[in-house]
């Protein structure tokens, strides 16, 4: 027996013209909404670098938009089918529910994008109301219908619909912000459990009771009905136990709930396995659903392990973010696309031949598509280089776009054929041509080959490696070949902090050397020998093996992560049993000569950016300086919550005329965006690492233990940093990943301005962040050796040398101007001075040194700041003219820390 998925035609009635039925038109219309949301998801994926809250937006466009619409639409269709009321799920009430649902979804997403909590609340209320109305309609439908064999499917839908408003309420609480401690992580896990395992999971489980055997073209297994009835209370108990444990106890207390939920899936899924053994899947729809269920099983296993392995909900929040892609793309999206592939041809109708033709169109090249999707997704969740992850993400996006194109073409072709046939006299149908069978193994091989090419391209684009001139280790100190002994020396080396332990090993000449490296630190590391032998990059906790081959001379080694070698991560292989071993040196691509002891001395080369820097050079025509004008703090009275996503990006920028550097940045600019608030405001900042190495962030404006929010996150990961501003001033924020000096020098710094209470209004307000540059080669990163030696080449305000000489800051005579200044360093101080101006107000490091109108009628000529300190000055310009501003450390002013106020 199979589910009644399409209108039945009485065998004794005369054939009707194959025009479009009202029911089919309804389904095509409402499913167009799902397709629109999927297309929007693809657009967001393509443009995520330019969108705020991009990761959150991707997840909610897919789950709240496409998936929730699909659930409401198709659960109504299946409920009407199994209850034998096929005309029930149409008309004005159903359309109103969908209108309410989509208006609410747009409100939730728009409210988050524009940081309007009340809009999120209104949108969530509409979504909850629409789903609640859907549940009420399902209950009324069950009361109207006669008892049926598979009516328990509708009970799954009602239970799922009852859970979504609870999940929506938790989401609204999180959107409101202002939560302390680990409550945000607890709420997020509870929110995701209810929505993913409850709303989506129960709906999928209830649907597969009948849809799975229908996809396989087989009978529903005996006992499937009993299994479905038995599984539902187990699944609900699992969701409830997980949420209760999450909100009330430590992470291990929530793990039994996940186990119970998995047990419920096992109870429900045993008949599905029997059905698949009886008739193996042979279509994209079936295999896509099966693959999705596999991702769900793996995700539940990993989730249980995460909950049992830590007592910190903050750690759970960080680790469970890794499950978003497997659950959203691996499980939910694949089940959705598989279901649409099977159901859309049924809705199009037109007879068996037309359904088979539409199905064949949607399943074009399905073995290759399925292989690409799952292999690329697997690589996205593994610790691979960021360029490989980007390449695989592009493949996933292409697969989605390909499906959408096939879907639109199939629907258009089907409707066109039906209209053409309806306008002609019926003619005998031609003999059906058997469909070409899919070459499954060949298609899978093609798909895997595509993924391998993407991996190879991504790996080739990874810039993690220092160029190394490979040299044989099997030579003696005088260059002669060493005689292999046939023995192997195996060494275990541990990374602790920024050191190898041990940092040197002794190896008999002629022995083969094999090093096992264990990274117990908190950052990503590797080990490279001067011969070119290396481990792969090791994330914290990982192990790797380096096979150096036969060794006949001393060898130098180091960590190739940028700056780590300069911080002392060096390693030495010392050969015993030979004479005349000496040091060997080499020059790396950054123009630095290194010896085996890890020392370094600068060596200029023709491609260094320092040679291109000319303080007197003019920028290209049309140059526009960074806008230094500062808007006032947002909000009125009362404490405000400032939410923002800051993305780490690697960008190549001009930092002076003709001088380009590859910067590590917050949101694509160096310095990063200026944040502003008042004392008592709360900042909720999500850091997304879209770079190729680990990064972190330290906000001086907040006071809290650094080991959690300031931890280094790997490429592709994110964390949320929350603090309440309790003291005023201009505070530095920066990357705190080691070597911290290099990360700051290469652009990872910015300012948070917290207004002092009662700060008076002024006519104009500017923010200037001073920093120095340690120029590497053109288009390269900062020179780590120069940073270590404090040998800087250039100093700038707001990241570009002398930019306000070429595009001056403006004001008018008599206007009151406030200038906030931060000395970001990483190493040098600032002595801010306006030539021809006098400061009547000086605020430095949280206190006024001078206030206008004092009894002494005093003034100030300079705001002197040590690295990482800041303040503001105020003045008025007495008359029109150009007033230069500089750091009065004059050699730094001559290196680019210079600008002009143009008073007109």
C-alpha positions, 0 to 999 in steps of 0.5 A: 500500500502506498500513500495517496499523493495525487488525485485518483481517477476512476477507471470507469469514467471517460478520460478528461482533457489533460488541462491543469486541475485547480488542485495542481495549480494550487500546489504549483503556486504555493511551492513557488514560494519555497523555490523563491526562498531557495533562490534567496538562499543561493543569493545570500550564499553568493553575497554573504561577504557583503551582508551583516549577520551572514551566517545567521541569515543563511541558516534562517533563509533556508530553515525559516523561509524555505523549509518552514514553508515546505513543511506547512504546505506538504504536511497539509497535503499529506494530512489531507491525503492520508485522511482521504480529504484531498480537497481540504488543503486549499482556499482562502484560509490556507492562503492566509496562513501562508501569507501570515507565515511569510510576512512573519519570516520577512519580519524576523529576518529584517529585524535582525538585519537592521537590529530592530528587536521589536520587528523580530518580536512582531515577525516571530508572533506572526510565524507562531500564529500561522503555525498554530493555526495550521495545527488547529486546522490539522486537529479539525481535519482529524475530527472530520475524517474517518479512522485511517491506517496512517492517521498517526502521521497527522499526529506527528505534524500536530506535535511538531507545530506545537513546538515551533512557537516555543522555539520562536519565543526562545529566539525572540529572547536571544534577539532581545539580548542583554543576557548574562553568563552562559545563558545565551549559549543555553538558549541557543542550544534549546532553540535549535533543539526545539526547531531542528529536532522538534519542528523539522525532525518530527515532521520528517519522521512522520512524513517518511512513514508513507513517503519513503516506501512510495519513493521506493515504489514498494509496499509499506512494511508490516509494523510501520504503523505500530512503529510510528505510533510507538516512536512519537512519544519517545521522540517528544520525550527526547526533545523535552529532556534535552531542552530541560537539561540544557536550561537547568543543568550542565551539558552532560545532563542534556546528553540523555535526551539526545540518546532518547531522541535517537532511540525514537528515530531507531524505533521509527526507522526500522521499517524503513530499513526493511523497505530499503532492503526489499527494494533498494533506492534507485533514484535521486529522491530516495538517495538524497533522503537517505543521505540526509538521514545519514547526516542526521545520525552522524550529527546526533552522535557528535552532539552527544559526544560534545555534551558529554565531553565538557561542563561549559556551555560556552564550549558547547556553543562553540562546538555545536556551531560546527553541526550547523552545516551537517544538519541544515545542508546535509540533513534538512536541505537534502531531504527537502530537495529529494522530496521536491524531486519526487513530489513536483512531477506528481503535482504536475501530473499529465499521466504516467508518461508525463510524470516519468519525463518530469522525474527524469528531467529533475534527476538529470546526472543525479549520481554525480550531483549527489556525490559532489554534494555530500563529498563537498559538504564532508570537506566543509566540516573537516579541518581543511584549509580555508581555500579548500572550504571556500571551493567546496562551498562554491560547489554546494552553491552550484549544485543548489542553483543547478537544481533550481534551474532544473526545477523551473525548466521542468515546471515550465516545460510541463505546463507548456506541454499540457496547454498544447495538448489541451488545445488539440484533439486527443491523439493516440500516445506514441510508444514510450521510449525506455529511459536511459538508466543512470550510470551510477558508479560512473556518475559518482566517479565524475562527482568525486573527480570534480570535488578532487579538482576543487580540493586541488585548486583550493590547496594550491591557492593556500598561502600558508607555506613559506617557499622552501628550496628542497634539499636532500637530508641524506647528505653529510656536512661536506655535501657527500652522500651518507650511508643509510644504516637501515635503522629508524629514529622515531621522536615524539614532539609536543607543541606547548604554547609557542614552543616545540618540546623538545626543541632539538633531537639527536639522530645518528647519521644515516638513520631515517627520522620520523617525528610524531607531532602533537599540538597541545596548544590553543592555536594552529601549528605545523612543523617544517624542515628546511628540506621541505618535509613537513606536517600538515597544519594541526588544529589544537589537539591534532597529531601529525607525522613528519618523515624526514627520510635518511638524515646526514647533516644538521637540519633547521625546522620551524612553524610556518604559521606567519610570525610563529618562527620569529616568536621562537617556534624553531626546531633543530635536528642534530646529527651525531657520528659525523664531523664537520657539521656546520650551520647552513643559512637561507633567505626566505621570500620576505627578504630575511636571512635565517640561521639555524638558531632562529635569529634573523636580520633584515635584508632588503630586496627589490620587491619590498614595499618599503622601497616603494614608499615615498612620503611625498608621493601623490595618490591617483586622481580621485583619491578619497580618504577614509571618512574620519567624521564620527556620528553621535552615539545611537539611542536615547536615554537608558542602556542600549544593546549594540549588536554587530557581526565583525568578519575577519577578512584578508584584503590587499589594500594600498596603504600609501601611494604605490604601496600595497599590503595584504592586511588581516582586517576586521570587516575589511578595513584597517583600522576596523570599524569604530564602535560607539556607545555610552556608559551602561550600554551592552555590546554583543559582537559576533566575530566570524573568522573568514581568514586563512589562519586563527584569529581572535579579538580583545575589546579593552572596553569590556572587563571580563576573563579573557580565556573564553571570549578572547580565545583564538578561533579557526578559519570558518568558526565564529564566537560571540563576545559580550560586554557591558561598557562601565567606563568611558574613553576611547578603547582599543580592540585588537586580535590577541592571537600570538604573535599579537604584535604581528596581528596588530601590525598587519591591520587587526585593530580598531576603536570603541568610543564610550562617551563620558556622561554629560558629554556636550555636543560639538559642531564636528567630531573626528576619530583618528587611530594612529599605527605604524607599518612594518612593510613586507614585500609588495602585496605581502603581509607585514615583515615579522622580523621587522615587527620583532625588531621594532623597525617600522617603515611608515606611520599613518592615521586611519591606515593610510599614510598622509591621506588627510594631506590629499583629502583634508578634514574640514570645518569652519572658523569658530566651529567647535571640533572634538578629535578622538585619538587612539595610539594603536601601536603596536609599539610606538607612542603618539604625541597628537598636535594641531599646528596653529591650534590650541586645545582648551579641553583634553580628556585622556584615559578616562579623565579630563586633564583640562576643561574649557573655562577653567580658572587658570585659562590654561591650554594644551598643545599636545595629547601624548599617548602610549601604545593602546591609550587614547583620549580626545581634545577640543578646539576652535579654529580662529580663522580660515586656513589650512592647519596641519595635524601631526604626531609631534614625534617628528620623525613619525610625522615625516613617515606619514602621520600627517594631515590637514584641517581645512578651515573655510 
